[in-house]
Amino acid sequence: MAREKNTDLFVSKLLSDADINHSAEVSGIKDVDKALKTASKRGTGKIGSPEFLALQGDFLLVIEDKRDTDHHISQGPDGQLLMDTKSLTDYAVNGAVHYAQHIAKNSSFKKIFAIGVSGDSKHHIIQPAFCDGNQVKLLEPIETFINFNTDNIEAYYQEQVNGIRPDEELELEEIIKLASELHEALRDYAQLGETEKPLVVSALLIALQDSSFKLEHLRGDTTQTDGELVWNAVQTHLKRIRVKPEVKKAMILDQFTIIKNRQSLNRVRDDLGMTPLKHFGQFLEQKILHALRANVKEDILGRFYSEFMSFSGGDGQSLGVVLTPSHICELFCDLVNLKPTDTVFDPCTGTSSFLIAAMHRMLKEAKDDTERAIIKEEQLHGIELREDMFTVATTNMILRGDGRSNLECDDFFSRTSEEIQAGIAPSVGFMNPPYSQGKSDATSNLREISFIEHLLDSMAPGGRVAVIVPQSTMIGKSKEDKTSKKRILAKHTLTSVITLNKNTFYRVGTNPCIAVFRAHTPHQPHAKAKFFNFEDDGFIVRKHIGLVETESAKDKKQRLLDCYNGRQEAASKFMVETTVLPEDEWLHSFYYFNDEIPTEADFQQTIADYLTFEFDMLTHGRGYLFEPTSEPAEEVVPC
């Protein structure tokens, strides 16, 4: 019974961690408690009491737990849930479903989640089923109860029970559809190249932000072209929001000269009745700008750029450009426990996805407007080598209300670590470096591990660094990589590596991982790092959309963070905590070992598999495989 009590304590803690108020055995709800008075699992008509009950809005949670995972669920050969007395009394899911169905049939509650939990804090199974008194729908196992708190339970119900796609997914599908439509229009009406398209989009979006600019002013005039009007509006807006320094403003405007000089943008087309530039402006105003003005977390402009690159199929991958999904950017903020007092540095800024996520998090937690202004003006820093990407990054920050962020167009490796420490002193470093560029001796300094080392060296003492790189970076196949890993551990501490979903960078073909470090604290021989297998992250690939978040993603992310922060244990198949060496492959797969004790059912299954194999071999004339081998008698040598 002690072990059963431990399971009760574990379940209660999980419920509390998810902000779910719960009670043991009785609910305090008259209708429910009355139904339980006749809910005996043995069918005697006497009282029956589940381990826990909780009311979450319109939903009731009924939870049963068992100490061993062997007693998690009892099913027939066809997968049907068995409801005989032994199954109800001895198995967690079956017992929970019994109570839920009894309550649904004998009370006004018809939306009930029955949840069976078996095992302990390290090795356990949590599985919900939805019950309405008539039918039972068995759902996929979960890791935490986060989806059952009042903030998430309705969305979970709609997706998992009713099969209704969440609003966020439908919005994303619409965004991708619009991105595809605009991509085609930019090509067909203006004959723009792949790197030119996001520049035109960026210029129009900035112009549309300025109060003095109106699309009706674009009339296809040949003296003062539509492109000149847009360019002038961009220049005015950059002055209005005080973009600094002047060299940065000049560089942005120089990139936007394409809109003034390209005839295909400024000539009225008969099929449009206007210039392509005006047509694109109307498209953005009516169909895109409202999402950006809403200041949503999704990096809309970054999504456009990513879609353009995926449609073109060449330039992005050849240059190693792999744009970071927004859910990864948000995860970075969680992994470093980002605070409003931090100074964030991204030396490979791209479209500013990391800086935007950091800005959102810091502004949300800032205590007043003064602190928010300081965050925007002093605490967000980035470097981007490519001029076109730098312009897109700056535009993205401007559209998010931060035109004065400290973005620079430069080569990260042209700055010494001492220079960055003295000028920025970053406490947090985020990075998604260019991939697969250090393939020869001449470019060996462009290896992903070289970017990591330089970033770590550039941090303030105690700085936290999170990077997303191909898994091969953590393996360190080459001699140079092994040497870099040794130098890193001599100066810095590796705290965690998280193996990610193979589709995180959908259609790119990179198997990524996240590595987290603490700068300027040498990795001690006894220090342990945590290695996670987070391939099952709740994100799936949907046809015609790409990678989308399901409701289970919240649950899986919460478990990751609970284990990462030491709030919860985990089986080694999910997390291994161990010491590390430079020559190790810094990945979960390298350190993994099976720490699950085989159950009696596992033993019986193994015996059954062996007997099935032996019978198969005997019936196919291979019985000799099971005959004992005769060893020749050992020759006796007389003394």
C-alpha positions as CSV (number, residue, x, y, z in Angstrom):
1,M,0.0,0.0,0.0
2,A,3.0,2.3,0.6
3,R,3.8,2.2,-3.1
4,E,0.1,2.9,-4.0
5,K,0.3,5.9,-1.7
6,N,3.4,7.2,-3.5
7,T,1.5,7.1,-6.7
8,D,-1.3,9.1,-5.1
9,L,1.2,11.7,-4.0
10,F,2.8,11.8,-7.5
11,V,-0.6,12.3,-9.2
12,S,-1.7,15.0,-6.7
13,K,1.5,16.9,-7.4
14,L,1.0,16.7,-11.1
15,L,-2.5,18.1,-10.7
16,S,-1.2,20.9,-8.5
17,D,1.6,21.7,-10.9
18,A,-1.1,22.2,-13.6
19,D,-3.1,24.5,-11.4
20,I,-6.0,22.0,-11.1
21,N,-7.8,22.1,-7.8
22,H,-8.7,18.5,-6.9
23,S,-10.1,16.5,-4.1
24,A,-9.6,12.8,-3.0
25,E,-12.5,10.3,-3.2
26,V,-15.3,12.9,-2.9
27,S,-15.9,15.9,-5.1
28,G,-18.0,18.2,-2.9
29,I,-20.4,18.4,-5.8
30,K,-23.8,17.1,-4.6
31,D,-24.8,15.6,-8.0
32,V,-21.5,13.8,-8.4
33,D,-21.2,12.5,-4.8
34,K,-24.8,11.2,-4.9
35,A,-23.9,9.2,-8.1
36,L,-20.8,7.8,-6.4
37,K,-22.9,6.3,-3.6
38,T,-23.9,3.5,-5.9
39,A,-20.7,3.3,-8.0
40,S,-19.0,0.2,-6.5
41,K,-16.7,-1.5,-9.0
42,R,-18.0,-4.9,-7.9
43,G,-21.6,-4.0,-8.9
44,T,-23.0,-4.2,-5.4
45,G,-24.7,-0.9,-5.6
46,K,-22.7,0.4,-2.8
47,I,-20.4,3.4,-2.6
48,G,-17.4,3.7,-5.0
49,S,-14.6,6.3,-4.7
50,P,-12.0,7.2,-7.4
51,E,-8.6,8.5,-6.2
52,F,-9.2,12.1,-7.3
53,L,-11.9,14.3,-8.8
54,A,-11.7,17.8,-10.2
55,L,-14.2,20.2,-11.8
56,Q,-12.7,22.3,-14.7
57,G,-15.4,24.5,-16.1
58,D,-18.0,22.3,-17.8
59,F,-15.7,19.2,-17.5
60,L,-15.3,16.7,-14.7
61,L,-12.0,14.8,-14.2
62,V,-12.1,11.4,-12.7
63,I,-8.7,9.8,-11.9
64,E,-7.8,6.3,-10.8
65,D,-4.2,5.2,-10.2
66,K,-2.3,2.0,-9.7
67,R,1.3,1.5,-8.5
68,D,2.4,-0.8,-11.4
69,T,2.3,-0.1,-15.1
70,D,1.3,-3.8,-15.5
71,H,-2.0,-2.7,-14.1
72,H,-2.6,0.3,-16.4
73,I,-5.3,-1.0,-18.8
74,S,-7.1,-4.2,-19.6
75,Q,-8.2,-4.7,-23.2
76,G,-9.6,-7.5,-25.3
77,P,-7.9,-8.9,-28.4
78,D,-9.7,-6.2,-30.5
79,G,-8.5,-3.4,-28.3
80,Q,-11.9,-3.0,-26.6
81,L,-11.8,-1.9,-23.0
82,L,-12.8,-4.7,-20.7
83,M,-15.4,-4.0,-18.1
84,D,-15.5,-7.2,-16.0
85,T,-15.0,-6.9,-12.2
86,K,-11.3,-7.9,-12.2
87,S,-10.5,-5.3,-14.9
88,L,-12.4,-2.6,-13.0
89,T,-10.7,-3.3,-9.7
90,D,-7.2,-4.1,-10.9
91,Y,-6.6,-1.6,-13.8
92,A,-6.3,2.2,-13.6
93,V,-7.9,3.2,-16.9
94,N,-10.8,0.6,-16.6
95,G,-11.6,1.8,-13.1
96,A,-11.5,5.5,-14.1
97,V,-13.9,4.8,-17.0
98,H,-16.2,2.8,-14.8
99,Y,-16.6,5.8,-12.4
100,A,-16.9,8.3,-15.2
101,Q,-19.6,6.4,-17.0
102,H,-21.5,5.8,-13.8
103,I,-21.4,9.5,-13.0
104,A,-22.5,10.4,-16.6
105,K,-25.5,8.1,-16.4
106,N,-26.5,9.1,-12.9
107,S,-25.9,12.9,-12.9
108,S,-26.1,16.0,-15.0
109,F,-22.4,15.8,-16.0
110,K,-22.0,14.5,-19.6
111,K,-18.5,15.8,-20.4
112,I,-16.1,13.7,-18.3
113,F,-12.4,12.8,-18.8
114,A,-11.6,9.5,-17.1
115,I,-7.8,9.4,-16.5
116,G,-5.9,6.3,-15.6
117,V,-2.4,6.7,-14.1
118,S,0.0,3.8,-13.3
119,G,3.6,3.6,-12.1
120,D,5.7,6.1,-10.2
121,S,7.3,9.5,-10.8
122,K,10.0,8.1,-13.0
123,H,8.2,5.3,-14.9
124,H,4.6,5.9,-15.5
125,I,1.7,6.0,-18.0
126,I,-1.1,8.6,-18.0
127,Q,-4.0,7.9,-20.3
128,P,-7.3,9.8,-20.6
129,A,-10.6,8.6,-22.0
130,F,-13.6,10.8,-22.8
131,C,-16.9,9.5,-21.4
132,D,-20.4,10.9,-21.9
133,G,-22.5,8.0,-20.5
134,N,-23.0,6.4,-23.9
135,Q,-19.7,6.1,-25.6
136,V,-16.1,5.9,-24.4
137,K,-13.3,7.4,-26.5
138,L,-9.8,6.2,-25.5
139,L,-7.3,9.0,-26.1
140,E,-3.5,9.0,-26.6
141,P,-1.3,8.9,-23.4
142,I,-0.2,12.2,-22.0
143,E,2.8,13.4,-19.9
144,T,1.2,16.0,-17.6
145,F,-2.2,17.5,-16.8
146,I,-1.5,20.9,-18.4
147,N,-4.2,20.3,-21.1
148,F,-6.8,19.8,-18.4
149,N,-6.6,23.1,-16.6
150,T,-9.3,25.8,-17.3
151,D,-7.1,27.6,-19.9
152,N,-6.6,24.6,-22.2
153,I,-9.3,22.0,-21.6
154,E,-11.8,23.3,-24.1
155,A,-9.3,23.4,-26.9
156,Y,-8.1,19.9,-26.0
157,Y,-11.6,18.6,-26.0
158,Q,-12.4,20.1,-29.4
159,E,-9.3,18.7,-31.1
160,Q,-8.9,15.3,-29.4
161,V,-12.5,14.4,-28.9
162,N,-14.4,16.3,-31.6
163,G,-11.6,16.3,-34.2
164,I,-11.9,20.1,-34.8
165,R,-8.7,21.7,-35.9
166,P,-7.6,24.6,-33.6
167,D,-8.0,28.2,-34.7
168,E,-4.2,28.7,-34.7
169,E,-3.8,26.0,-37.3
170,L,-6.5,27.4,-39.5
171,E,-4.9,30.8,-39.3
172,L,-1.5,29.3,-40.2
173,E,-3.0,27.5,-43.1
174,E,-4.5,30.8,-44.3
175,I,-1.1,32.6,-43.9
176,I,0.7,30.0,-45.9
177,K,-2.0,30.2,-48.6
178,L,-1.6,33.9,-48.8
179,A,2.2,33.7,-48.8
180,S,2.0,31.3,-51.7
181,E,-0.4,33.6,-53.5
182,L,1.8,36.6,-53.0
183,H,4.9,34.7,-54.0
184,E,3.3,33.8,-57.4
185,A,2.1,37.4,-57.9
186,L,5.6,38.8,-57.2
187,R,7.0,36.5,-59.8
188,D,4.3,36.8,-62.4
189,Y,3.6,40.5,-62.3
190,A,7.1,41.9,-61.5
191,Q,9.6,39.1,-62.5
192,L,11.3,39.4,-59.1
193,G,14.1,37.0,-58.0
194,E,13.9,35.1,-54.7
195,T,16.0,37.4,-52.7
196,E,14.2,40.5,-54.1
197,K,10.7,39.4,-53.1
198,P,11.1,39.9,-49.3
199,L,12.7,43.3,-49.8
200,V,9.7,44.5,-51.8
201,V,7.3,43.1,-49.1
202,S,9.4,44.8,-46.4
203,A,9.4,48.2,-48.1
204,L,5.7,48.2,-48.6
205,L,5.0,47.1,-45.0
206,I,7.1,49.9,-43.6
207,A,5.6,52.5,-45.9
208,L,2.1,51.3,-44.9
209,Q,3.1,52.0,-41.2
210,D,3.6,55.7,-41.9
211,S,0.5,57.9,-41.4
212,S,1.4,60.2,-44.4
213,F,1.4,57.3,-46.9
214,K,-1.8,56.3,-48.7
215,L,-2.1,53.6,-51.4
216,E,-4.4,55.8,-53.4
217,H,-1.5,58.1,-54.0
218,L,0.1,55.4,-56.2
219,R,-1.2,56.2,-59.7
220,G,1.5,54.9,-62.0
221,D,2.9,58.4,-62.7
222,T,6.0,58.3,-64.9
223,T,7.5,61.5,-63.4
224,Q,7.3,60.5,-59.8
225,T,6.9,56.7,-59.8
226,D,5.0,54.6,-57.4
227,G,8.3,53.2,-56.2
228,E,9.7,56.7,-55.4
229,L,6.5,57.4,-53.3
230,V,7.0,54.2,-51.4
231,W,10.7,54.7,-50.9
232,N,10.1,58.3,-49.7
233,A,7.5,57.0,-47.2
234,V,10.0,54.4,-45.9
235,Q,12.6,57.2,-45.5
236,T,10.0,59.3,-43.7
237,H,9.0,56.5,-41.4
238,L,12.6,55.6,-40.5
239,K,13.2,59.2,-39.5
240,R,9.9,59.4,-37.6
241,I,10.7,56.3,-35.4
242,R,14.3,57.5,-35.0
243,V,16.2,54.5,-36.5
244,K,19.8,54.8,-35.5
245,P,22.6,55.0,-36.4
246,E,22.4,56.8,-39.7
247,V,24.6,54.2,-41.4
248,K,22.0,51.6,-40.5
249,K,19.2,53.7,-42.0
250,A,21.2,54.3,-45.1
251,M,21.9,50.6,-45.6
252,I,18.2,49.8,-45.4
253,L,17.2,52.5,-47.8
254,D,19.9,51.3,-50.2
255,Q,18.5,47.8,-50.2
256,F,15.1,49.3,-51.0
257,T,16.2,51.1,-54.1
258,I,14.9,48.2,-56.1
259,I,11.4,49.6,-55.7
260,K,12.4,52.9,-57.4
261,N,14.5,51.4,-60.2
262,R,12.6,48.3,-61.3
263,Q,10.3,49.1,-64.2
264,S,8.3,46.0,-63.8
265,L,7.1,47.3,-60.5
266,N,6.2,50.8,-61.6
267,R,4.6,50.3,-65.0
268,V,0.8,50.1,-65.1
269,R,-0.5,46.7,-66.2
270,D,-3.7,46.4,-68.2
271,D,-4.7,43.2,-66.4
272,L,-4.3,44.8,-63.0
273,G,-5.4,48.4,-63.9
274,M,-2.6,49.6,-61.7
275,T,1.1,49.1,-61.1
276,P,2.2,45.8,-59.6
277,L,3.6,47.7,-56.6
278,K,0.2,49.1,-55.8
279,H,-1.4,45.7,-56.3
280,F,1.1,44.2,-53.8
281,G,0.5,47.0,-51.4
282,Q,-3.3,46.4,-51.5
283,F,-2.7,42.7,-50.9
284,L,-0.6,43.4,-47.9
285,E,-2.9,46.1,-46.4
286,Q,-6.0,44.0,-46.7
287,K,-4.7,40.5,-46.0
288,I,-1.5,40.5,-44.1
289,L,-1.0,43.8,-42.2
290,H,-3.8,43.2,-39.7
291,A,-1.9,40.1,-38.3
292,L,1.3,42.0,-37.8
293,R,-0.5,45.0,-36.2
294,A,-2.1,42.5,-33.8
295,N,1.5,41.9,-32.6
296,V,1.0,38.1,-32.7
297,K,3.8,35.8,-31.6
298,E,4.0,34.2,-35.0
299,D,6.8,35.7,-37.0
300,I,4.7,36.5,-40.0
301,L,7.4,38.2,-42.1
302,G,9.7,35.3,-41.2
303,R,7.1,32.9,-42.4
304,F,6.8,34.8,-45.7
305,Y,10.6,34.6,-46.2
306,S,10.6,30.9,-45.3
307,E,7.8,30.2,-47.7
308,F,9.5,32.1,-50.5
309,M,12.7,30.1,-49.9
310,S,10.9,26.8,-49.8
311,F,9.0,27.6,-53.1
312,S,12.3,28.6,-54.8
313,G,14.0,25.4,-53.6
314,G,17.5,26.7,-54.1
315,D,18.9,29.9,-52.6
316,G,18.0,29.4,-49.0
317,Q,19.5,25.9,-48.6
318,S,22.7,26.7,-50.7
319,L,23.4,29.6,-48.3
320,G,22.7,27.5,-45.3
321,V,19.7,29.7,-44.3
322,V,17.4,27.8,-42.0
323,L,14.9,30.0,-40.4
324,T,13.8,29.2,-36.8
325,P,10.2,28.3,-36.1
326,S,8.5,30.5,-33.5
327,H,7.8,27.6,-31.0
328,I,11.6,27.0,-30.9
329,C,12.2,30.7,-30.2
330,E,9.8,30.6,-27.3
331,L,11.3,27.4,-26.0
332,F,14.7,29.1,-26.0
333,C,13.3,31.8,-23.7
334,D,12.1,29.1,-21.3
335,L,15.4,27.2,-21.3
336,V,17.4,30.2,-20.2
337,N,14.7,31.5,-17.9
338,L,14.7,34.8,-19.7
339,K,14.2,37.9,-17.4
340,P,13.4,41.6,-18.2
341,T,16.9,42.5,-16.9
342,D,18.7,40.3,-19.4
343,T,20.7,41.6,-22.4
344,V,20.1,39.3,-25.4
345,F,22.5,38.8,-28.3
346,D,21.9,36.9,-31.5
347,P,25.0,36.9,-33.8
348,C,23.1,35.3,-36.7
349,T,19.9,37.3,-36.6
350,G,18.2,36.1,-39.7
351,T,14.7,37.6,-39.7
352,S,14.9,38.5,-36.0
353,S,12.8,35.6,-34.8
354,F,14.8,35.1,-31.6
355,L,14.9,38.8,-30.8
356,I,11.2,39.1,-31.4
357,A,10.5,36.2,-29.1
358,A,12.8,37.6,-26.4
359,M,11.3,41.1,-26.7
360,H,7.8,39.7,-26.3
361,R,8.8,37.7,-23.2
362,M,10.8,40.5,-21.6
363,L,8.1,43.2,-22.2
364,K,5.4,40.9,-20.8
365,E,7.4,40.5,-17.5
366,A,8.6,44.1,-17.3
367,K,7.2,46.1,-14.4
368,D,6.5,49.4,-16.0
369,D,6.8,51.5,-19.3
370,T,10.3,52.8,-18.3
371,E,11.7,49.3,-18.1
372,R,10.0,48.4,-21.4
373,A,11.6,51.4,-23.1
374,I,15.0,50.4,-21.8
375,I,14.5,46.8,-23.0
376,K,13.8,48.0,-26.6
377,E,16.6,50.5,-26.7
378,E,19.4,48.8,-24.9
379,Q,18.8,45.1,-24.3
380,L,18.3,43.5,-27.7
381,H,21.3,43.1,-29.9
382,G,21.9,41.3,-33.2
383,I,24.4,40.9,-36.0
384,E,23.4,39.7,-39.5
385,L,25.9,39.3,-42.4
386,R,23.6,39.3,-45.4
387,E,22.4,42.8,-46.3
388,D,19.0,41.6,-47.6
389,M,18.4,39.5,-44.5
390,F,19.5,42.4,-42.3
391,T,16.9,44.6,-44.0
392,V,14.2,42.0,-43.4
393,A,15.3,41.6,-39.8
394,T,15.2,45.4,-39.2
395,T,11.8,45.6,-40.9
396,N,10.5,42.8,-38.7
397,M,11.6,44.7,-35.5
398,I,10.1,47.9,-36.8
399,L,6.8,46.3,-37.4
400,R,6.8,45.0,-33.9
401,G,7.2,48.5,-32.5
402,D,11.0,48.5,-32.0
403,G,12.7,50.5,-34.7
404,R,15.6,51.4,-32.5
405,S,16.9,47.9,-31.7
406,N,20.6,47.3,-31.9
407,L,20.9,45.4,-35.1
408,E,24.1,45.6,-37.2
409,C,25.0,44.3,-40.6
410,D,28.4,42.7,-40.1
411,D,30.4,39.5,-39.9
412,F,30.2,38.0,-36.4
413,F,33.8,36.7,-36.7
414,S,35.1,40.1,-37.5
415,R,34.3,41.1,-33.9
416,T,36.5,39.8,-31.1
417,S,35.0,38.3,-28.1
418,E,36.6,41.0,-26.0
419,E,35.0,43.7,-28.1
420,I,31.5,42.1,-27.8
421,Q,31.9,41.7,-24.0
422,A,33.0,45.3,-23.6
423,G,30.3,46.7,-25.9
424,I,27.3,44.5,-25.2
425,A,28.1,42.2,-22.3
426,P,25.3,39.9,-23.2
427,S,23.8,37.8,-20.4
428,V,21.8,35.6,-22.9
429,G,22.9,34.4,-26.3
430,F,20.5,32.8,-28.8
431,M,21.8,31.5,-32.1
432,N,20.8,29.5,-35.2
433,P,24.1,29.6,-37.2
434,P,24.4,28.9,-40.9
435,Y,24.6,25.2,-41.6
436,S,27.1,23.1,-43.5
437,Q,29.5,25.9,-44.5
438,G,32.7,24.7,-43.0
439,K,33.3,21.9,-45.4
440,S,36.9,22.6,-46.4
441,D,40.1,23.7,-44.7
442,A,39.6,27.3,-46.1
443,T,36.2,27.6,-44.4
444,S,36.8,25.5,-41.3
445,N,36.2,28.6,-39.2
446,L,32.6,28.5,-40.4
447,R,31.7,25.2,-38.8
448,E,28.7,25.3,-36.5
449,I,30.9,24.5,-33.5
450,S,33.1,27.5,-34.3
451,F,30.1,29.8,-34.1
452,I,29.1,28.2,-30.7
453,E,32.6,28.7,-29.3
454,H,32.9,32.3,-30.4
455,L,29.5,33.1,-28.9
456,L,30.4,31.5,-25.6
457,D,33.6,33.4,-25.5
458,S,31.7,36.6,-26.2
459,M,29.3,36.3,-23.3
460,A,29.4,38.0,-19.9
461,P,30.5,35.8,-17.1
462,G,27.7,33.4,-16.2
463,G,25.9,34.1,-19.4
464,R,23.3,31.5,-20.6
465,V,23.5,30.4,-24.2
466,A,21.1,28.3,-26.3
467,V,21.8,27.3,-29.9
468,I,20.0,25.1,-32.4
469,V,22.3,23.2,-34.7
470,P,22.4,19.9,-36.7
471,Q,22.9,16.8,-34.5
472,S,26.2,16.2,-36.3
473,T,27.6,19.3,-34.6
474,M,27.3,17.6,-31.2
475,I,28.9,14.4,-32.5
476,G,32.1,16.1,-33.5
477,K,33.4,13.8,-36.2
478,S,36.4,15.8,-37.4
479,K,39.6,16.4,-35.6
480,E,38.8,20.2,-35.6
481,D,35.4,19.6,-34.1
482,K,36.8,17.4,-31.3
483,T,39.4,20.1,-30.5
484,S,36.7,22.7,-30.4
485,K,34.6,20.6,-28.0
486,K,37.6,20.2,-25.8
487,R,38.2,23.9,-25.7
488,I,34.5,24.6,-25.0
489,L,34.5,22.3,-21.9
490,A,37.7,23.8,-20.7
491,K,36.1,27.2,-20.5
492,H,32.3,26.7,-20.4
493,T,29.7,24.3,-19.0
494,L,27.4,22.2,-21.1
495,T,24.1,22.0,-19.2
496,S,21.8,20.2,-21.6
497,V,21.3,18.9,-25.2
498,I,17.7,18.3,-26.5
499,T,17.2,16.1,-29.6
500,L,14.3,17.6,-31.6
501,N,11.6,16.5,-33.9
502,K,13.1,15.6,-37.3
503,N,10.5,17.8,-39.0
504,T,11.3,20.9,-36.9
505,F,12.8,22.4,-40.1
506,Y,10.2,21.0,-42.4
507,R,11.4,20.4,-46.0
508,V,15.0,21.3,-45.1
509,G,16.3,17.8,-44.3
510,T,18.2,18.8,-41.1
511,N,18.0,16.7,-37.9
512,P,18.4,19.4,-35.2
513,C,19.1,19.6,-31.6
514,I,19.3,22.4,-29.0
515,A,22.4,22.8,-26.8
516,V,22.4,24.9,-23.7
517,F,25.6,26.2,-22.0
518,R,26.7,28.4,-19.1
519,A,29.5,30.7,-20.2
520,H,32.9,31.2,-18.5
521,T,32.4,28.4,-16.0
522,P,34.6,25.4,-16.8
523,H,32.8,22.1,-17.1
524,Q,33.9,20.2,-14.0
525,P,34.6,16.4,-14.4
526,H,31.8,15.5,-11.9
527,A,29.3,18.0,-13.4
528,K,26.3,16.3,-15.0
529,A,24.4,17.5,-18.1
530,K,20.9,16.5,-19.1
531,F,20.3,14.8,-22.5
532,F,16.7,14.6,-23.8
533,N,14.9,12.8,-26.6
534,F,12.3,15.3,-27.5
535,E,11.5,14.0,-31.0
536,D,7.9,13.5,-30.0
537,D,7.1,17.2,-29.3
538,G,3.4,17.4,-30.3
539,F,4.1,19.0,-33.7
540,I,3.0,17.1,-36.8
541,V,3.2,17.7,-40.5
542,R,-0.1,18.5,-42.2
543,K,-0.5,18.2,-45.9
544,H,-0.3,21.6,-47.7
545,I,0.5,23.4,-44.5
546,G,3.7,22.0,-43.0
547,L,4.6,21.7,-39.3
548,V,1.6,22.5,-37.0
549,E,1.1,22.4,-33.3
550,T,-1.4,20.0,-31.8
551,E,-3.0,20.4,-28.4
552,S,-0.6,17.7,-27.1
553,A,2.4,20.0,-27.7
554,K,1.6,22.0,-24.5
555,D,1.6,18.8,-22.5
556,K,4.9,17.5,-23.9
557,K,6.7,20.9,-23.6
558,Q,5.6,21.1,-19.9
559,R,7.1,17.7,-19.2
560,L,10.3,18.7,-20.9
561,L,10.6,21.9,-18.8
562,D,9.6,20.0,-15.6
563,C,12.5,17.5,-16.1
564,Y,14.9,20.2,-17.4
565,N,14.3,22.3,-14.2
566,G,14.5,19.3,-11.9
567,R,10.8,19.3,-10.9
568,Q,10.2,15.8,-12.3
569,E,12.0,12.5,-12.9
570,A,12.0,10.7,-16.2
571,A,12.8,7.3,-17.6
572,S,16.1,7.2,-19.5
573,K,14.3,6.8,-22.8
574,F,13.3,10.5,-22.4
575,M,16.2,11.9,-20.3
576,V,19.6,10.8,-19.3
577,E,21.6,12.9,-16.7
578,T,25.3,12.1,-16.9
579,T,28.9,13.4,-16.9
580,V,30.4,14.3,-20.2
581,L,33.7,14.1,-22.0
582,P,34.9,16.1,-25.1
583,E,35.1,13.0,-27.1
584,D,31.5,11.9,-26.3
585,E,28.7,12.4,-28.8
586,W,26.7,15.0,-27.0
587,L,23.3,13.5,-27.8
588,H,20.7,11.5,-25.9
589,S,21.2,8.5,-28.2
590,F,24.9,8.2,-27.1
591,Y,24.2,8.1,-23.4
592,Y,20.9,6.2,-23.4
593,F,20.5,3.0,-21.5
594,N,17.3,1.0,-20.7
595,D,16.6,1.6,-17.0
596,E,13.1,0.0,-17.0
597,I,12.8,-3.2,-15.0
598,P,11.2,-5.9,-17.2
599,T,7.7,-6.9,-15.9
600,E,6.3,-10.4,-15.7
601,A,4.3,-9.7,-18.8
602,D,7.5,-8.8,-20.6
603,F,9.0,-12.1,-19.5
604,Q,6.0,-14.1,-20.6
605,Q,6.0,-12.2,-24.0
606,T,9.7,-13.0,-24.5
607,I,9.1,-16.8,-23.7
608,A,6.1,-16.7,-26.1
609,D,8.2,-15.1,-28.9
610,Y,10.9,-17.7,-28.4
611,L,8.5,-20.6,-28.5
612,T,6.8,-19.2,-31.6
613,F,10.2,-18.9,-33.3
614,E,11.3,-22.4,-32.3
615,F,8.0,-23.9,-33.6
616,D,8.4,-22.0,-36.9
617,M,11.9,-23.3,-37.4
618,L,10.9,-26.9,-36.6
619,T,8.0,-26.8,-39.1
620,H,10.4,-25.5,-41.8
621,G,12.9,-28.3,-41.2
622,R,15.4,-26.3,-39.2
623,G,15.3,-28.2,-35.9
624,Y,19.0,-28.6,-36.0
625,L,19.3,-25.1,-34.8
626,F,18.1,-26.2,-31.4
627,E,20.2,-29.4,-31.1
628,P,23.0,-29.2,-28.6
629,T,26.4,-28.9,-30.2
630,S,28.8,-31.9,-29.5
631,E,32.2,-30.8,-28.4
632,P,35.1,-33.1,-29.2
633,A,36.4,-34.9,-26.1
634,E,39.4,-33.2,-24.6
635,E,42.6,-35.1,-25.3
636,V,44.3,-36.4,-22.1
637,V,48.0,-36.0,-22.3
638,P,49.9,-38.4,-20.0
639,C,52.3,-36.8,-17.6
